[in-house]
């Protein structure tokens, strides 16, 4: 079985993320969306909330599984019999950063990284930008799934889900 991982914080998941996940799902038998647990960073959404949102918005892909992980990505890959990572690249600056990570991953554990050019529709979209725009009342509905837009609005309005 050909398995690949799409790692990230997904705080929140965007349509750009979903584009990469969907394209990877067409190429691989199984795609594991791995949500990084980073205890030193306080996210807008908890890990459980991110996992729930990702599971909901990827349910159209029967070969996509959503999991949390902490520590080194290569350790997660070894534990899940995964030998490749798929990363979306929006711009040259993404490539510069991701290339260093890719070289470290292959050096540490032989885990390859495949770079997928982001659809131009999503080339400027990042989770950080989405949160900033939503925080100031901007409309992010064309950049995130409806579920995520609703949860962003609820969270930033001070209401719990």
FIFIKE-879517 format. One record per residue: residue in three letters; x, y, z of N, C-alpha, C in turn. Coordinates in Angstrom, 2 decimals. Example, Ala and Ser with C-alpha at 12.3 -4.5 7.8 and 13.67 -1.06 7.14 Angstrom:
% FIFIKE-879517
 rest     n_u     n_v     n_w    ca_u    ca_v    ca_w     c_u     c_v     c_w
  ALA   13.19   -5.69    7.80   12.30   -4.50    7.80   13.20   -3.30    7.80
  SER   12.85   -2.25    7.08   13.67   -1.06    7.14   12.90    0.03    7.87
% end
This chain:
% FIFIKE-879517
 rest     n_u     n_v     n_w    ca_u    ca_v    ca_w     c_u     c_v     c_w
  UNK    0.85   -1.18    0.00    0.00    0.00    0.00    0.90    1.24    0.00
  UNK    0.59    2.16   -0.90    1.34    3.42   -0.97    0.67    4.44   -0.07
  UNK    1.43    4.88    0.94    0.89    5.76    1.97    1.76    7.02    2.03
  UNK    1.12    8.16    2.25    1.82    9.44    2.35    1.21   10.24    3.49
  UNK    2.00   11.16    4.04    1.51   12.01    5.12    1.49   13.46    4.65
  UNK    0.43   14.17    5.05    0.32   15.62    4.85    0.31   16.23    6.26
  UNK    1.46   16.73    6.72    1.54   17.26    8.08    1.24   18.75    8.15
  UNK    0.86   19.21    9.32    0.66   20.63    9.53   -0.02   20.91   10.85
  UNK   -0.19   22.20   11.13   -0.92   22.58   12.34   -2.41   22.71   12.05
  UNK   -2.77   23.10   10.84   -4.17   23.18   10.42   -5.01   23.98   11.41
  UNK   -4.51   25.17   11.77   -5.20   26.01   12.76   -5.61   27.34   12.14
  UNK   -6.65   27.35   11.32   -7.54   26.26   10.91   -7.16   25.70    9.54
  UNK   -7.85   24.63    9.16   -7.70   24.07    7.83   -8.29   25.06    6.81
  UNK   -7.59   25.21    5.68   -8.04   26.12    4.62   -8.36   25.33    3.36
  UNK   -8.95   26.02    2.40   -9.20   25.37    1.11   -7.90   25.00    0.40
  UNK   -6.84   25.75    0.68   -5.53   25.39    0.13   -5.05   24.06    0.68
  UNK   -5.20   23.85    1.98   -4.86   22.56    2.57   -5.67   21.44    1.91
  UNK   -6.97   21.68    1.79   -7.86   20.65    1.23   -7.52   20.33   -0.21
  UNK   -7.07   21.32   -0.96   -6.65   21.08   -2.35   -5.47   20.11   -2.38
  UNK   -4.48   20.34   -1.54   -3.31   19.45   -1.49   -3.72   18.06   -1.01
  UNK   -4.53   17.98    0.03   -4.99   16.69    0.54   -5.76   15.93   -0.53
  UNK   -6.67   16.59   -1.21   -7.46   15.95   -2.25   -6.61   15.46   -3.42
  UNK   -5.66   16.26   -3.83   -4.78   15.86   -4.92   -3.91   14.68   -4.51
  UNK   -3.42   14.69   -3.27   -2.63   13.56   -2.77   -3.49   12.30   -2.69
  UNK   -4.76   12.47   -2.32   -5.67   11.32   -2.21   -5.90   10.65   -3.55
  UNK   -5.78   11.40   -4.63   -5.92   10.80   -5.97   -4.67   10.02   -6.37
  UNK   -3.54   10.33   -5.75   -2.27    9.72   -6.14   -1.84    8.56   -5.25
  UNK   -2.36    8.50   -4.03   -1.92    7.51   -3.05   -3.08    6.66   -2.56
  UNK   -2.73    5.46   -2.12   -3.75    4.57   -1.56   -4.30    5.12   -0.25
  UNK   -3.41    5.71    0.55   -3.85    6.31    1.81   -3.08    7.60    2.07
  UNK   -3.81    8.60    2.52   -3.22    9.88    2.93   -3.51   10.05    4.41
  UNK   -2.46   10.23    5.19   -2.61   10.50    6.61   -2.38   11.99    6.82
  UNK   -3.42   12.67    7.25   -3.30   14.08    7.59   -2.87   14.12    9.05
  UNK   -1.65   14.58    9.29   -1.05   14.54   10.62   -1.03   15.94   11.21
  UNK   -1.76   16.12   12.29   -1.88   17.41   12.96   -0.86   17.48   14.08
  UNK    0.05   18.44   13.97    1.12   18.59   14.95    0.59   19.13   16.27
  UNK    0.91   18.43   17.34    0.63   18.90   18.70    1.87   19.63   19.17
  UNK    1.76   20.94   19.30    2.89   21.76   19.72    2.50   22.45   21.03
  UNK    2.93   21.87   22.14    2.52   22.38   23.44    3.10   23.76   23.75
  UNK    4.09   24.21   22.99    4.67   25.53   23.25    3.92   26.64   22.51
  UNK    2.97   26.27   21.66    2.17   27.26   20.94    0.70   27.11   21.29
  UNK    0.06   28.20   21.60   -1.37   28.18   21.87   -2.10   28.46   20.57
  UNK   -2.82   27.49   20.08   -3.56   27.68   18.84   -4.92   28.31   19.11
  UNK   -5.54   28.77   18.05   -6.90   29.30   18.17   -7.87   28.16   18.50
  UNK   -7.65   27.02   17.85   -8.47   25.83   18.07   -7.64   24.76   18.78
  UNK   -8.28   23.99   19.63   -7.59   22.89   20.30   -7.27   21.81   19.26
  UNK   -6.41   20.91   19.65   -6.07   19.79   18.77   -7.33   18.99   18.44
  UNK   -8.15   18.71   19.44   -9.37   17.93   19.20  -10.31   18.66   18.24
  UNK  -10.41   19.97   18.37  -11.26   20.73   17.45  -10.72   20.67   16.03
  UNK   -9.41   20.78   15.88   -8.80   20.69   14.54   -9.01   19.32   13.93
  UNK   -8.82   18.28   14.75   -9.04   16.92   14.26  -10.48   16.73   13.81
  UNK  -11.42   17.20   14.61  -12.84   17.08   14.26  -13.15   17.81   12.96
  UNK  -12.67   19.05   12.83  -12.94   19.81   11.61  -12.32   19.11   10.39
  UNK  -11.08   18.65   10.54  -10.42   17.97    9.42  -11.15   16.68    9.03
  UNK  -11.58   15.93   10.02  -12.31   14.68    9.71  -13.61   14.99    8.98
  UNK  -14.27   16.05    9.38  -15.53   16.42    8.72  -15.29   16.88    7.28
  UNK  -14.30   17.73    7.07  -14.12   18.32    5.73  -13.36   17.40    4.77
  UNK  -12.81   16.29    5.28  -12.15   15.32    4.40  -12.95   14.03    4.25
  UNK  -14.16   13.98    4.81  -14.91   12.72    4.78  -15.28   12.27    3.37
  UNK  -15.19   13.15    2.40  -15.46   12.76    1.01  -14.35   11.89    0.42
  UNK  -13.22   11.83    1.11  -12.09   11.02    0.66  -11.98    9.78    1.53
  UNK  -12.41    8.63    1.03  -12.39    7.42    1.86  -10.97    6.95    2.22
  UNK   -9.98    7.43    1.49   -8.60    7.01    1.75   -7.80    8.04    2.56
  UNK   -8.49    8.97    3.22   -7.84    9.96    4.07   -8.14    9.65    5.53
  UNK   -7.08    9.63    6.33   -7.18    9.40    7.76   -6.55   10.60    8.46
  UNK   -7.14   11.06    9.54   -6.66   12.23   10.28   -6.18   11.78   11.65
  UNK   -4.94   12.14   11.99   -4.33   11.75   13.27   -3.56   12.93   13.85
  UNK   -3.36   12.92   15.14   -2.50   13.89   15.81   -1.13   13.25   16.04
  UNK   -0.10   14.11   16.10    1.22   13.60   16.45    2.01   14.70   17.15
  UNK    2.99   14.27   17.93    3.93   15.24   18.48    5.31   14.64   18.37
  UNK    6.29   15.51   18.40    7.66   15.04   18.22    8.06   15.16   16.77
  UNK    8.99   14.30   16.38    9.51   14.35   15.02    8.55   13.68   14.03
  UNK    8.37   14.33   12.91    7.53   13.77   11.85    8.07   12.43   11.38
  UNK    9.38   12.29   11.30    9.94   11.02   10.82    9.62    9.87   11.77
  UNK    9.51   10.16   13.07    9.11    9.11   14.02    7.66    8.69   13.78
  UNK    6.79    9.68   13.51    5.40    9.39   13.17    5.36    8.54   11.89
  UNK    6.17    8.92   10.92    6.20    8.17    9.65    6.63    6.73    9.88
  UNK    7.69    6.52   10.65    8.15    5.16   10.92    7.08    4.34   11.63
  UNK    6.42    4.94   12.61    5.39    4.23   13.39    4.18    3.87   12.54
  UNK    3.97    4.61   11.43    2.80    4.39   10.59    3.16    3.82    9.21
  UNK    4.39    3.35    9.05    4.85    2.74    7.80    4.63    3.69    6.61
  UNK    5.05    4.94    6.78    4.92    5.98    5.75    6.32    6.38    5.32
  UNK    6.56    6.41    4.02    7.90    6.76    3.56    7.97    8.06    2.76
  UNK    6.85    8.80    2.72    6.87   10.06    1.98    5.94   11.09    2.62
  UNK    6.34   12.35    2.47    5.60   13.50    2.96    5.19   14.32    1.75
  UNK    3.97   14.83    1.74    3.54   15.75    0.69    3.36   17.13    1.32
  UNK    3.99   18.12    0.71    3.89   19.50    1.20    3.48   20.40    0.04
  UNK    2.53   21.27    0.31    2.15   22.28   -0.66    3.13   23.44   -0.61
  UNK    3.48   23.94   -1.77    4.42   25.07   -1.87    3.70   26.23   -2.52
  UNK    3.56   27.34   -1.78    2.88   28.53   -2.30    3.82   29.48   -3.01
  UNK    5.04   29.59   -2.49    5.98   30.57   -3.02    7.40   30.08   -2.76
  UNK    8.36   30.81   -3.31    9.76   30.44   -3.14   10.16   30.40   -1.67
  UNK    9.59   31.28   -0.87    9.92   31.30    0.56    9.49   30.00    1.24
  UNK    8.35   29.44    0.83    7.94   28.13    1.35    8.98   27.07    0.99
  UNK    9.44   27.11   -0.25   10.38   26.11   -0.72   11.68   26.17    0.09
  UNK   12.18   27.37    0.34   13.43   27.52    1.09   13.33   26.83    2.45
  UNK   12.24   27.07    3.14   12.04   26.47    4.46   11.82   24.96    4.35
  UNK   10.93   24.55    3.46   10.56   23.14    3.35   11.71   22.28    2.84
  UNK   12.60   22.85    2.03   13.75   22.09    1.53   14.65   21.67    2.69
  UNK   14.88   22.57    3.63   15.69   22.22    4.80   15.05   21.07    5.59
  UNK   13.74   21.16    5.78   13.03   20.10    6.50   13.13   18.78    5.73
  UNK   12.95   18.85    4.42   13.00   17.65    3.58   14.37   16.99    3.67
  UNK   15.41   17.78    3.61   16.76   17.22    3.68   17.04   16.59    5.04
  UNK   16.54   17.21    6.09   16.70   16.64    7.43   15.94   15.32    7.53
  UNK   14.70   15.29    7.02   13.87   14.08    7.12   14.49   12.91    6.36
  UNK   15.02   13.17    5.18   15.64   12.08    4.43   16.93   11.63    5.11
  UNK   17.65   12.58    5.70   18.88   12.24    6.40   18.64   11.46    7.68
  UNK   17.59   11.82    8.41   17.28   11.14    9.67   16.70    9.75    9.47
  UNK   15.82    9.61    8.49   15.06    8.36    8.41   14.75    7.89    6.99
  UNK   15.31    8.54    5.99   15.02    8.12    4.62   13.61    8.47    4.17
  UNK   12.94    9.38    4.88   11.59    9.81    4.51   11.71   10.90    3.44
  UNK   11.15   10.62    2.29   11.20   11.57    1.17   10.11   12.62    1.30
  UNK   10.34   13.78    0.70    9.33   14.85    0.66    9.02   15.17   -0.78
  UNK    7.74   15.20   -1.09    7.27   15.55   -2.42    6.61   16.92   -2.33
  UNK    7.04   17.84   -3.17    6.50   19.19   -3.16    5.43   19.30   -4.24
  UNK    4.28   19.80   -3.84    3.17   19.98   -4.76    2.89   21.47   -4.88
  UNK    2.93   21.97   -6.10    2.64   23.39   -6.31    1.19   23.67   -5.94
  UNK    0.99   24.70   -5.15   -0.34   25.09   -4.73   -1.14   25.62   -5.91
  UNK   -2.40   25.32   -5.95   -3.30   25.89   -6.93   -3.21   27.42   -6.80
  UNK   -3.04   28.15   -7.90   -2.92   29.62   -7.81   -4.07   30.30   -7.07
  UNK   -5.24   29.68   -7.04   -6.36   30.25   -6.29   -6.05   30.38   -4.80
  UNK   -5.13   29.53   -4.31   -4.85   29.48   -2.88   -3.42   29.91   -2.55
  UNK   -2.72   30.49   -3.50   -1.29   30.77   -3.31   -1.00   31.78   -2.21
  UNK   -1.96   32.59   -1.85   -1.74   33.61   -0.82   -2.40   33.24    0.51
  UNK   -3.11   32.13    0.55   -3.89   31.77    1.73   -3.03   31.00    2.73
  UNK   -3.04   31.47    3.96   -2.40   30.75    5.06   -3.34   30.78    6.26
  UNK   -3.17   29.84    7.15   -4.00   29.81    8.35   -3.84   31.10    9.16
  UNK   -2.62   31.60    9.26   -2.37   32.83   10.01   -3.11   34.01    9.40
  UNK   -3.07   34.13    8.08   -3.76   35.22    7.41   -5.27   35.09    7.59
  UNK   -5.78   33.89    7.48   -7.21   33.65    7.68   -7.64   34.09    9.08
  UNK   -6.86   33.72   10.09   -7.19   34.11   11.47   -7.16   35.63   11.63
  UNK   -6.16   36.27   11.05   -6.06   37.74   11.17   -7.24   38.43   10.50
  UNK   -7.58   38.00    9.31   -8.70   38.62    8.59  -10.00   38.39    9.35
  UNK  -10.22   37.15    9.80  -11.45   36.83   10.53  -11.53   37.61   11.84
  UNK  -10.40   37.77   12.51  -10.35   38.50   13.78  -10.88   39.92   13.63
  UNK  -10.61   40.53   12.50  -11.03   41.91   12.26  -12.33   42.00   11.48
  UNK  -13.06   40.88   11.41  -14.39   40.90   10.82  -14.43   40.72    9.32
  UNK  -13.29   40.38    8.72  -13.26   40.17    7.27  -13.92   38.86    6.88
  UNK  -14.36   38.80    5.65  -15.06   37.62    5.13  -14.04   36.61    4.60
  UNK  -13.94   35.47    5.23  -13.00   34.43    4.81  -13.71   33.23    4.19
  UNK  -15.00   33.37    3.94  -15.79   32.21    3.50  -15.32   31.59    2.20
  UNK  -14.68   32.35    1.33  -14.23   31.74    0.07  -12.88   31.02    0.22
  UNK  -12.28   31.13    1.41  -10.95   30.56    1.62  -10.91   29.37    2.56
  UNK  -12.03   29.10    3.22  -12.11   27.98    4.16  -13.45   27.26    3.95
  UNK  -13.52   25.99    4.34  -14.81   25.29    4.28  -15.84   26.01    5.15
  UNK  -17.11   25.85    4.83  -18.20   26.51    5.56  -18.13   26.21    7.06
  UNK  -17.89   24.96    7.40  -17.77   24.57    8.80  -16.70   25.39    9.52
  UNK  -15.57   25.57    8.88  -14.46   26.32    9.48  -14.82   27.79    9.61
  UNK  -15.45   28.36    8.61  -15.88   29.76    8.68  -16.82   29.97    9.86
  UNK  -17.74   29.05   10.05  -18.68   29.14   11.17  -17.96   29.06   12.50
  UNK  -17.05   28.09   12.62  -16.31   27.92   13.88  -15.40   29.12   14.17
  UNK  -14.79   29.67   13.12  -13.97   30.87   13.29  -14.81   32.02   13.83
  UNK  -15.96   32.22   13.21  -16.84   33.30   13.64  -17.26   33.11   15.11
  UNK  -17.64   31.88   15.45  -18.05   31.60   16.84  -16.90   31.83   17.81
  UNK  -15.73   31.34   17.47  -14.59   31.46   18.37  -14.18   32.92   18.55
  UNK  -14.13   33.64   17.46  -13.65   35.02   17.53  -14.71   35.98   18.08
  UNK  -15.96   35.54   18.09  -17.02   36.32   18.71  -17.08   36.05   20.21
  UNK  -16.21   35.13   20.68  -16.15   34.83   22.11  -17.09   33.74   22.57
  UNK  -17.78   33.11   21.62  -18.69   32.02   21.97  -17.98   30.70   21.86
  UNK  -18.30   29.78   22.73  -17.81   28.40   22.65  -18.71   27.59   21.76
  UNK  -18.14   26.53   21.22  -18.94   25.65   20.38  -19.65   24.63   21.22
% end
